[in-house]
C-alpha cells in the first residue's frame, strides 16, 4: 500500500511544466505492483501525451 | 550535452542541495535557478521503481531543508539547462503563487482501507448483486473519508480525496508546526472506526497541492 502510494504520487501528481512529458513503463517489476493504481498513472500520462501543450 | 532532469522547484532563497544529494541513476543534484536538477543520460526517462524512489528522495531532501518545495512530476527532462530555465520562467507567476500556498506546510496522507466485497461469477443475478454490494461499500468508505476530513478540518489547511472500491486516500496540507496536533487528531478520529485499516503517511512535499495543470 505504501509503495503503491509512492508510485501513484510520483507518477501522477506534482508540477507539470513540460508539454512533452513521456512516461514509459518498461520495468516488469513495476507492472507486478498494484495494477489498478499503476494503470491510473499510465492513463493520465497517456492523456497528457494526447493533449498538445497549451 | 546531457538532458536536465527536474525534481522540484524551491522558494527563492531556499537552501541549496547538499553535495552528497544523489538523484536518478546516482546523478549529482545541483541547483539551477530555483530548481533542483541533475544531468541524466538520455530522455525520455523510463519509470522504474529505483528511479521513482530516487526522484522522491531528492524531493524529500529538499523538504528536509526546512523550506517547502513544489515537487515536479516524474519524467520531466529538458534538452538543456536553458530550456529548463525558460520553461520555469514562463510559468513564474503560477509557480510563485503555488510556492506561497505551501510555504510552511507539508503534505500528510491518510489511507483508509476496507475489504471490498468479492464479485460473484456463478450467475448474472449474483454478479449484479455483488456489484451493488461493492458499490455500497465504496459509498460507505467515501462517507467515512468525508467524515474524517470534516473532523480534521481544524488542523488541515486544504484537503483532497480519492476513493476506489477499497481504499480512500486523503491528502492534507498541514502546517509543519501543527503536525503533532494533527496526528493526535487523526488518532482520535480513526480510533472509533471499526473494520477500517488506517495508515498515515508523511510528512511529504506537497505533491497534491501544486498549481493547476
Interface residues (C-beta under 8 A of the other chain):
Chain A: X1 X2 X3 X5 X6 X7 X9 X10 X11 X12 X13 X14 X15 X16 X17 X18 X21 X22 X23 X24 X25 X26 X27 X29 X30 X36 X45
Chain B: X6 X8 X9 X43 X44 X46 X47 X48 X49 X52 X53 X55 X56 X70 X71 X72 X73 X74 X75 X76 X77 X78 X87 X88 X91 X95 X98 X109 X111 X113 X164 X167 X169 X199 X201 X204 X207 X208 X210 X211 X213
